[in-house]
Amino acid sequence: MNQAPFSATCVVVEEEVSFSLEQLAQASGADAEQVIVLVQEGVLTPSGSGPQDWQFQGPSLRRARQALRLARDFELGLPGVALMMDLLDEIEALRVRLRQAGLR
């Protein structure tokens, strides 16, 4: 059985790094409109008063990539992705609580 070689790309982004709207869009492989919708749906939370001066912290890149991957893999619109991201956040919060309680 022939298997294709495994290839992975990893990018380490410091928490202190910040991105403008255009920089985050480019780094995540999205267009600016998709990033704007992710903000409107609550998936991303930039600082700043509007798209022209938004600043996204380093973890936003991982979150944007995850949201876009979910949209592609599950053929979801961005509102559906926002719901999935909320559920994944809730699961992670519950796991943290279990660990803190010594139950996991």
KAKA-V802309 format. One record per pair of residues at least 24 apart in sequence whose ideal C-beta (glycine too) atoms are under 6 Angstrom apart, sorted by the first residue. I is the first residue (numbers start at 1). J is the second residue. D is the distance in whole Angstrom. If there is no record, write none. Layout:
BEGIN
I/J/D + I/J/D
END
This chain:
BEGIN
13/58/4 + 13/61/5 + 14/58/5 + 15/58/5 + 17/58/4 + 18/55/5 + 18/57/6 + 19/56/5 + 21/51/5 + 21/54/5 + 24/56/5 + 27/61/5 + 28/64/4 + 28/65/5 + 30/68/6 + 37/78/5 + 38/67/6 + 41/78/6 + 41/79/6 + 41/82/4 + 42/82/6 + 43/67/5 + 43/82/5 + 43/85/5
END
